[in-house]
Amino acid sequence: MDPGGGGPTTAMHVTYYAVSGPCGDLLPVDRFTLTFTLTRPRRA
C-alpha cells in the first residue's frame, strides 16, 4: 500500500498467486494496481 505523497490519492498494488508443484511453489498469475481517493482527511 502506498499512501501517496500528501495528495488525496492512495494506491494498492495487488498480486494474485497460484500454488504449483509438490512443494507448493507460488507463481504470480495476475498483477494490478488499485487507485482511489480518500474521503476523509489524513492524520498528521
N, CA, C and O of each residue as an XYZ file, in Angstrom:
176
protein
N       0.851     -1.161      0.000
C       0.000      0.000      0.000
C       0.901      1.228      0.000
O       1.842      1.323      0.787
N       0.602      2.154     -0.882
C       1.338      3.405     -0.972
C       0.380      4.533     -0.619
O      -0.518      4.838     -1.404
N       0.550      5.171      0.562
C      -0.388      6.214      0.948
C      -0.259      7.495      0.153
O      -1.019      8.436      0.379
N       0.670      7.552     -0.757
C       0.825      8.740     -1.590
C       1.708      9.777     -0.925
O       2.182      9.590      0.196
N       1.917     10.860     -1.629
C       2.821     11.894     -1.145
C       2.105     13.107     -0.601
O       2.520     14.235     -0.871
N       1.052     12.912      0.150
C       0.348     14.046      0.727
C      -0.883     14.465     -0.051
O      -1.667     15.288      0.423
N      -1.062     13.909     -1.238
C      -2.260     14.217     -2.020
C      -3.406     13.315     -1.617
O      -3.257     12.504     -0.703
N      -4.534     13.434     -2.270
C      -5.710     12.662     -1.883
C      -5.723     11.230     -2.429
O      -6.601     10.449     -2.061
N      -4.769     10.867     -3.300
C      -4.810      9.564     -3.962
C      -3.951      8.532     -3.228
O      -2.824      8.817     -2.825
N      -4.504      7.333     -3.064
C      -3.796      6.208     -2.455
C      -3.792      5.066     -3.462
O      -4.765      4.883     -4.194
N      -2.705      4.296     -3.505
C      -2.607      3.164     -4.424
C      -2.303      1.887     -3.645
O      -1.543      1.905     -2.676
N      -2.908      0.776     -4.083
C      -2.656     -0.527     -3.500
C      -2.233     -1.467     -4.630
O      -2.989     -1.678     -5.578
N      -1.040     -2.023     -4.531
C      -0.521     -2.937     -5.544
C      -0.900     -4.364     -5.128
O      -0.596     -4.792     -4.014
N      -1.562     -5.092     -6.026
C      -2.102     -6.419     -5.721
C      -1.489     -7.452     -6.652
O      -1.353     -7.212     -7.852
N      -1.119     -8.604     -6.099
C      -0.635     -9.733     -6.895
C      -1.382    -10.981     -6.458
O      -1.425    -11.299     -5.270
N      -1.973    -11.693     -7.419
C      -2.596    -12.987     -7.158
C      -1.589    -14.072     -7.487
O      -0.885    -13.998     -8.495
N      -1.525    -15.090     -6.623
C      -0.588    -16.193     -6.808
C      -1.336    -17.508     -6.947
O      -2.425    -17.681     -6.400
N      -0.726    -18.449     -7.700
C      -1.220    -19.821     -7.793
C      -0.184    -20.709     -7.115
O       1.017    -20.455     -7.203
N      -0.660    -21.755     -6.436
C       0.235    -22.728     -5.813
C       0.468    -23.837     -6.823
O      -0.479    -24.382     -7.390
N       1.745    -24.171     -7.048
C       2.084    -25.128     -8.095
C       3.119    -26.126     -7.590
O       3.984    -25.789     -6.782
N       3.016    -27.350     -8.077
C       4.024    -28.364     -7.800
C       3.886    -28.998     -6.425
O       3.103    -28.541     -5.592
N       4.652    -30.052     -6.200
C       4.552    -30.810     -4.948
C       5.091    -30.036     -3.733
O       4.758    -30.366     -2.595
N       5.910    -29.023     -3.967
C       6.466    -28.242     -2.850
C       5.664    -26.974     -2.581
O       6.014    -26.202     -1.688
N       4.606    -26.751     -3.332
C       3.765    -25.573     -3.116
C       4.412    -24.273     -3.536
O       4.269    -23.261     -2.851
N       5.131    -24.285     -4.668
C       5.743    -23.056     -5.182
C       4.657    -22.041     -5.532
O       3.590    -22.407     -6.024
N       4.937    -20.770     -5.275
C       3.997    -19.703     -5.612
C       4.381    -19.081     -6.948
O       5.528    -18.691     -7.163
N       3.399    -18.996     -7.839
C       3.608    -18.391     -9.150
C       2.663    -17.206     -9.302
O       1.451    -17.377     -9.171
N       3.186    -15.994     -9.578
C       2.292    -14.857     -9.789
C       1.486    -15.050    -11.076
O       2.052    -15.337    -12.130
N       0.169    -14.891    -10.984
C      -0.682    -15.090    -12.162
C      -1.381    -13.806    -12.613
O      -1.847    -13.722    -13.750
N      -1.457    -12.809    -11.732
C      -2.115    -11.562    -12.108
C      -1.615    -10.452    -11.197
O      -1.459    -10.656     -9.993
N      -1.364     -9.278    -11.765
C      -0.930     -8.109    -11.003
C      -1.709     -6.891    -11.476
O      -1.941     -6.710    -12.671
N      -2.111     -6.055    -10.515
C      -2.783     -4.818    -10.878
C      -2.651     -3.827     -9.733
O      -2.248     -4.187     -8.627
N      -2.992     -2.582    -10.008
C      -2.930     -1.520     -9.009
C      -4.307     -0.905     -8.844
O      -4.943     -0.504     -9.819
N      -4.758     -0.836     -7.604
C      -5.997     -0.148     -7.283
C      -5.636      1.267     -6.854
O      -4.763      1.452     -6.006
N      -6.288      2.254     -7.422
C      -6.049      3.645     -7.059
C      -7.383      4.258     -6.644
O      -8.389      4.126     -7.342
N      -7.372      4.927     -5.499
C      -8.616      5.531     -5.027
C      -8.326      6.819     -4.290
O      -7.191      7.081     -3.891
N      -9.356      7.617     -4.115
C      -9.262      8.892     -3.413
C      -9.863      8.743     -2.025
O     -10.971      8.227     -1.877
N      -9.137      9.193     -1.010
C      -9.639      9.121      0.351
C     -10.774     10.117      0.543
O     -10.739     11.224      0.006
N     -11.771      9.718      1.307
C     -12.911     10.604      1.530
C     -12.868     11.245      2.906
O     -13.751     12.032      3.247
N     -11.864     10.924      3.698
C     -11.707     11.572      4.997
C     -10.298     12.140      5.081
O      -9.398     11.651      4.397
N     -10.090     13.151      5.895
C      -8.748     13.759      5.970
C      -7.736     12.810      6.571
O      -8.073     11.985      7.420
N      -6.486     12.929      6.127
C      -5.401     12.131      6.690
C      -4.996     12.674      8.049
O      -5.152     13.860      8.340
N      -4.472     11.775      8.872
C      -3.918     12.209     10.153
C      -2.530     12.782      9.930
O      -1.791     12.304      9.069
N      -2.179     13.775     10.677
C      -0.860     14.409     10.531
C       0.234     13.559     11.140
O       1.404     13.941     11.107
